[in-house]
Amino acid sequence: MSEYFDRTADKTYTKVYKAETPDILAAFAAFDQAVFAPDGRAIPLKYRELIALAVGITTQCVYCIDGHSQNAVKAGATEAELAEAAWVATAIRAGGGYAHGRLAFKLADDARPDHQH
């Protein structure tokens, strides 16, 4: 997907949301602003941005990686913290593969000739 990424031009397509679903766009913007409010949350902004970065890396959303890496740095994150967030995302993604691999063994039981229902 990153080959489609254009930091400036892609934002122009927000006009479709504004024209077609302005109420939902406004609700989403308010929600996002509340989640990433600088103050008044239990988790400091830097850590919320690092969490968002790790999620963005896990979901491979180039827009999230772009925005939240920059926001994390603006909130005081160091390169070491960005690196650790990336490693956390990597561990979770790899762990998901491991766990779902076990699920494949379980679900494959249905195809075994000796499987009883």
Backbone torsions as a table, in degrees:
resi	resn	phi	psi	omega
1	MET	NA	-25.0	-174.4
2	SER	-62.5	-22.2	178.3
3	GLU	-67.6	-16.6	177.8
4	TYR	-92.6	-8.3	-173.9
5	PHE	-71.6	124.8	173.9
6	ASP	-140.4	100.1	-172.3
7	ARG	-49.2	-40.3	-176.1
8	THR	-87.6	-53.9	-174.0
9	ALA	-66.2	-34.3	-176.6
10	ASP	-62.7	-31.3	-179.9
11	LYS	-65.6	-22.3	-178.9
12	THR	-66.2	-21.8	-179.5
13	TYR	-76.5	-6.0	173.9
14	THR	-60.9	-21.9	179.8
15	LYS	-58.2	-28.8	178.2
16	VAL	-67.0	-46.0	176.2
17	TYR	-60.2	-44.1	-179.2
18	LYS	-61.3	-38.5	-178.1
19	ALA	-79.0	-39.7	-170.5
20	GLU	-96.5	-34.3	-176.1
21	THR	-140.5	57.8	-175.8
22	PRO	-62.3	-32.8	180.0
23	ASP	-66.8	-41.2	179.3
24	ILE	-70.1	-40.7	177.7
25	LEU	-59.9	-44.4	179.6
26	ALA	-63.9	-40.9	179.0
27	ALA	-65.6	-41.4	178.2
28	PHE	-64.8	-43.9	179.7
29	ALA	-60.8	-42.2	178.7
30	ALA	-64.4	-42.7	178.0
31	PHE	-60.8	-49.5	-179.1
32	ASP	-60.9	-41.4	178.2
33	GLN	-64.0	-36.9	177.9
34	ALA	-67.9	-43.2	-179.7
35	VAL	-62.4	-40.5	-176.1
36	PHE	-106.3	27.4	175.2
37	ALA	-60.6	138.1	-177.7
38	PRO	-61.1	-33.7	-175.4
39	ASP	-132.1	166.1	172.9
40	GLY	88.6	7.5	178.7
41	ARG	-111.4	157.1	179.6
42	ALA	-70.4	-35.9	179.4
43	ILE	-95.8	125.2	178.9
44	PRO	-57.5	149.9	-175.7
45	LEU	-53.9	-42.1	-179.3
46	LYS	-56.0	-42.7	-178.0
47	TYR	-73.8	-35.1	175.0
48	ARG	-63.2	-39.4	178.4
49	GLU	-68.6	-37.1	176.4
50	LEU	-67.2	-37.9	175.0
51	ILE	-61.8	-46.9	-179.8
52	ALA	-61.7	-39.6	176.9
53	LEU	-61.4	-46.6	179.9
54	ALA	-61.5	-40.8	177.3
55	VAL	-64.5	-43.4	178.5
56	GLY	-60.4	-40.0	176.8
57	ILE	-66.3	-41.7	-179.6
58	THR	-64.0	-42.1	179.7
59	THR	-85.1	-5.5	-180.0
60	GLN	59.0	41.8	176.9
61	CYS	-93.1	106.4	-176.7
62	VAL	-62.3	-31.8	178.4
63	TYR	-66.7	-42.7	178.6
64	CYS	-66.4	-42.6	179.2
65	ILE	-61.4	-44.7	179.7
66	ASP	-60.7	-57.5	-175.2
67	GLY	-66.6	-45.4	-173.9
68	HIS	-78.3	-27.0	173.6
69	SER	-67.1	-42.6	178.1
70	GLN	-66.3	-43.7	179.9
71	ASN	-65.0	-36.0	178.1
72	ALA	-63.7	-44.0	178.4
73	VAL	-63.5	-43.1	177.7
74	LYS	-61.3	-29.4	179.5
75	ALA	-87.1	2.9	174.6
76	GLY	108.2	5.4	-179.4
77	ALA	-70.6	142.9	177.9
78	THR	-94.5	169.0	174.9
79	GLU	-61.4	-36.2	178.1
80	ALA	-62.3	-39.4	178.4
81	GLU	-69.3	-38.7	175.2
82	LEU	-61.9	-42.5	179.5
83	ALA	-62.7	-44.4	179.8
84	GLU	-66.3	-36.5	175.9
85	ALA	-61.8	-40.8	178.1
86	ALA	-64.1	-39.5	178.7
87	TRP	-69.2	-36.7	175.1
88	VAL	-60.4	-46.3	178.3
89	ALA	-59.5	-41.8	-179.9
90	THR	-64.0	-42.3	179.5
91	ALA	-64.5	-41.8	179.8
92	ILE	-66.4	-42.4	179.7
93	ARG	-64.6	-43.5	178.2
94	ALA	-66.4	-40.1	177.9
95	GLY	-62.1	-37.0	176.8
96	GLY	-63.0	-40.0	177.0
97	GLY	-64.2	-42.9	177.7
98	TYR	-60.8	-49.7	-177.5
99	ALA	-65.3	-41.4	179.7
100	HIS	-71.8	-24.5	172.3
101	GLY	-62.0	-40.6	176.1
102	ARG	-63.4	-38.6	177.9
103	LEU	-62.0	-36.6	177.4
104	ALA	-60.7	-40.3	177.7
105	PHE	-62.5	-43.3	-179.5
106	LYS	-63.0	-47.8	-177.5
107	LEU	-70.9	-27.0	177.5
108	ALA	-67.1	-20.6	178.6
109	ASP	-55.0	-33.4	179.8
110	ASP	-60.6	-26.2	-177.4
111	ALA	-90.1	-9.6	-178.4
112	ARG	-74.1	139.3	-178.4
113	PRO	-60.5	-29.9	-177.4
114	ASP	-88.2	6.3	-178.5
115	HIS	-73.0	128.7	178.6
116	GLN	-106.5	138.2	176.1
117	HIS	-90.8	NA	NA
